[in-house]
Amino acid sequence: MAINKVVLTALKALSYPDINVKKNYKLVRSAINATHYHYLKAFYRTWDHKILQDGREIPVRIYSPLDHLVHPVLLFFHGGGWVTGNINTYNKVCANMARLTDHIVVSVDYRLAPEYPFPAGLSDCYAAAREIFSHPDLFHISSEQITLIGDSAGANLAAAVSLMARDRGEFLPSRQILIYPATYNDHSEHSLFDSIRENGSDYLLTSKRVCDYMDLYKSCDEDLNNPYFAPLLAPDVTNQPDTLLITAQYDPLRDEGEAYGQKLSKYGNRVLIHRVEDALHGFFSLPPGFPQVKECYTIINDFLKEVRNP
């Protein structure tokens, strides 16, 4: 089935030419910053905060409904290949997320590669999660009312935070939502996954671009085999959060994301895998009126209600 032309056109507006990301990442970053910035409407409440970690400040932006009621929290890690994106470029996404889920959204502005390669961004996300899970009373909720969520590279970070939290024993999320996550370390033509070959050249996110992003993200070749870099390589994925894993039909990352969900399930975790048909990588950033985005939020809200009321 050919992809819907309206969706393809909209996603192209969110993208940029398939240039050499490794050589031009600053240009790509500037283009995204310029074209993806959105001012918030007056009916959203937002404020910025700093989380201190080892004498350094990690910026976060908090989005809240206007009703002044107590709401559960979505702790969000943005996408962008670990190289692009920030809390400004995801303003609209996070504001819509807060409104459509009736949750407070906390968006983390983690450090980007290659200036700060692995594990710098992950360390920021983990520190932010540890702070919020350690002090849920700041939101007048319990830690069980906090959900990790991320898209693409942000979903990779969310999965890695959950693995790291289990391994370190400092906190443990109850649930996570992984939207078209990167979970593996090989996106070349030799990949284990057919979606890399089927969807890696004709659509907006190419396999070459994924390889470029990973080359910029890693600090050395050994990182490629680190489960916190590629969660699918984790030898043991027991004791992980209830997981909603959403993939896109025409995404090169589709199969590795679904494989991670299947592995989590095999190790006894509660997992729901949902593939959005007629969708490309990046569709979650489209306006909420698009059918694929509506479908995504329907699944997300059903998952959040289910885990709150098992």
N, C-alpha and C positions, 0 to 999 in steps of 0.2 A: 504494500500500500504506500503510495506517495504521500509525503508529508504535506499537511495543510499549508497552502501558499500564504495565508494570512499570518500563521504562526511563524513560518520561515522568514517572512518580511520583517516581522516585529523583532525576531531574534537577531537578524542581521543588524538592526538598529542598535542592539546592545553589544555588538561585536566590533571588530576592527580587522583590517587585512591580515592575512597569514604571513606576517613578516618574521624575520629572524628575531625571536624573542630574546635569545641569549645576548645578542649584540645590541638590541634596541629596547630593552626592558624599561628604561627610563622614559622613552618616548611612549611606549604602550601604557605605562602607568599614568603619565600626564594626560594622555588622551582619555583614559577611563575616568580620571578625576574630573576632567573638564566636561565630559558628556553625561556622566552618571550622577552628578550632584543634584539633589532635589531639596527644595525648601519644604519644610513641614507645614501642614495646614494648622490652623489655630486650635482645632479640637483635639490635638495631641499634646500631652504634657511630656516634656523631655528635660533632662538635666545631665550634665557631664560630671564625672567623678574620677578620681585617681586612686588606684590600688597600689600600695607601696610593696615592692619586692626587692630585697637586697639593695636598698638605697635608691632604687629606680622606680619611676612611676609608670603604671600601665593605665592608659586612658580607657574608660568605658563610658558608654552613653546609655541612659535608661529611658525607656519609653513606657508611658503609663496611660491607661484610660483616664478620663476626666471625672469619673464618678466618686473618687476618693474612697473606694471600697478596697478590701483586701483581695488581692489576686495572686494566683500561682505565678511562677517565674519561668521564663524561657531564657536560658543562657546561650547566647548566639555567637558563633564563630563564622565570619564571612568567608566567601570564596575568593578566587583570584589567583589560583596557582601558587599560593604562598608568596607571591611576588607583587601582586597588584591588589587594589581595593583597600578600603578603610571604612571607618564608621560614617564618614560623610557620604561616600558613594552608595552605602547601604541604608541611608536614611529612610527612603521611601519603603523599601522592603521591610525594614524593622517596624516602621510606623503601621504599615498594613498588617504585619504579623500581630502586633499588639491588639489592633482593632478586631481582626478576624478570629483570633483565638481567645480573646478576653483574658489575656495574660499580660503581665509586665514583661518586657523584653530588655535584657541587658546585653548590649553588643560590645564585644571586646576588640580594641584596636591594637592587636598584637604586632610585634616587630616583623618586618618583611625581609625576605631574601632578595638578592644575594648579600646585601649589606650585613644582614643578620641571618646566617644560614641555620639549618637544623642543628640543635633543637631549640633555637631562641624563641621562635614563634610559639612552639608547643609549650615551652616553659612559661611564657606569658599566659597562655590559655589555662594551663594547669594552676598557676598561681591565682588567677581570677576565680576559677572554679573552687579552689580550696577556701578562698576568702568568703565566697558567698555561701558555700555549703557549711562553713564553720559559723556563720552568723546569719542564719535564715530569719532570726528574730528581727533583723533590720527591716524586713518586709512583712513582719507579723505572720509568718508562715513557718511550717516545718520543712526540714530538708527533703522530705518525701514529695514536696510540692514544687521541686526544682527539676527542670528537664533540660538536658543538653540538646542543642540543635545546631546544625551547620549545613552548608551547601558546598559541594565540590571539595576543594582543599579544606574548607571549614569543617566539612563532615569527616574528612580524614583526621583533623585535629580533635574533633569530638570523640571519635572512636579511640584515638591514642590517649586522650585524657582519661577515658574510662578504664583502659588497660593500665595506665600508670597509677590511677587511683586505687585499683585493686592491688597492684603490686606494692605500693607504698603504705597502704592501710590507713591513710589519713582521712579519707571520706570515700563514699561510694554512691554514685548517682543511681537513682531508682529507674530512670528511663532515659533514652536518647533517641533523637530523630536524625537520621542520616540521609540527606538528600543528594542523590547521585555522587556518592563518595569515591575518592581515589583510595584504593586499598592495596594495590599491588605495586611492584617495582619495575616491571618491564612493559613498555608500551610500544615496542618495536614490532616489526612484522613477525618476529619470532614469539610473540606473546602467547600465553596459554589460551587467551580468550578471543573468540571469534568476533566479538563486537569491535575489537581494535581494528581488525581487517575490514569488517563490513561497514563501519561507520567512521573510520579514522582518516578519511580524506575528503569526503563529499559534503561534510557538514561543518558547522561553525567551529567546534573544538576539534582540531585534528590530532592525530596521534603524535605527529612531529611536535606540535605545540606542548603537549603533555610531557614529552621527553625533554623539551627545552626547560619547562618549568621545574621538572625534577632535578635536572642538572644544576639549575640555579639554586634550588632549595638545599641540596645535599652539601655537606661540608667536606665529605670525602667519600670514596667509593664504598667504604664499609657501611655507611649509612643505609645503603640500598637494602641491606639484609637485616636492618633493625626493625623489629615489630612496631615500634613507635613511629617509624617512618612509613612502613607498609604494613598495616595491621593484619592483613590476610596471612602474613608470614608468622604470626604469633603461634607458637606450638601449643599453647593452652589458652582457650578463650572462655573458660568457665567463670562463673560468678560475675557476669556482665549485666548491664541494665536491661530491662525490657526495651526492645528495640523496634522502631518503625524504620524500615529502609525503603526509600523511594528511588526508583530509577526511571530513566527516559528511554523510549524505544530506540531512538536514533543517536544514542550517546556512545562514544567509544568506551566509556567507563562502565557501561551497563552491566556486562557480565561479571566483572570483578566485584562490583558492588553487591550483586545478587549472590555471588559466591561467598562473600563475607557474611551475609545474612544466613546462608545455608550452614556455614561453619558454626556461627553462633548457635543456631538451632540444634545442630548435631551435638554440641557440648552442653545441652540442657537449658539454654536460655530461651526466654519467651521472645519470639521474633515474628513480625509481620513484614513480608516483602510485597511491595506494590509497584508494578511497572506502569507508568503513564504512557499510553499509546499516543502515537502521532506527536511526539515531543522530542525536542533536542536538549542537549546539555545547556543549562542556563535559563530554562523556561521559568524557573521559580522567581526570577527578577522581572517578569512581565507584569503588567497591570492585573489586578485581581479579576477583571472581567473576562479574561481569556479562559476558555473551557478547561485547559490543562491546569491552570492555577486554581480554579474553582475545585477541580477534582482533588488536587493536592491538599487543599485546606479542608475539604470534607474528610479525607483520610486522616489528616493530622488531628482534627477535632474529635473524630471518633476514637482515635487511639488515646488521646488525652483523657477523654471521658471514661473510656474502658479501664485504663490503669488507675484512675481515681475511684472507680466504682466497680471493682472486680466481682 
